[in-house]
Amino acid sequence: MAYWLTENSMVPMITGAILVVILLLMSFSARDRLLAIVALTVGVLTLAIVVCEQLIVTDQEEVTATLYVLADHVSNNNADGILAYISDDHPQTAVRARNEMASVKFESCRLIGTNYFVGPKPGNEKAEICFVVAASGTSKQLGTGASNVKVKLYLKRESESNWKIIDYKRELPHAGLKL
């Protein structure tokens, strides 16, 4: 319900700015100090809402920040950096990731967008995020190329604001889309 407030303060910021401009124009045209005071109040409230939004860090924002760090590790072919984000409770995922990183030399990897995020439920600190990356590199099997890849990460919170990968899947970006 409050997604627009906790994830992105653009809506209240634009609304507040428009209201302030309208109220200031009305106060100047009517020469009414009360409207100027109301405009100032709306401006301060808008600023407070934006500051509060920036202070609230949601699970999705934490996971998205982790995705950008992982994309940098992939671009730099830093397998150890990626393995640091894989849960110690899932060694098979770490082995699979190490083998895949060894078979490809990446030139770039950048996050294009997030398809969905399923946050943790009370009593279950697991989450799932699906996103698309644009990656280019050289594969031992396929040669040099670039591709968009849809990635699903299954994560669990191991400590406050510390998400670890427990499993992942890669597929074509259009897989699962309904026409």
Buried (B, 14 or more C-beta within 10 A) or exposed (E): EEEEBBBEBEEBBEEBEEBBEEBBEBBEEEEEEEBBEBBBEBBEBBEEBBEEBEEEEBBBBBBBEBBEEBBBBBBEBBBEBBBEBBBEEBEEBBEBBBEBBEEBEBEBBEBEEBBEBEEBEEEEBBBBBBBBBBBBBEBEEEEEEEEEBBBBBBBBBEEEEEBBBBBBEEEEBEEEEEE
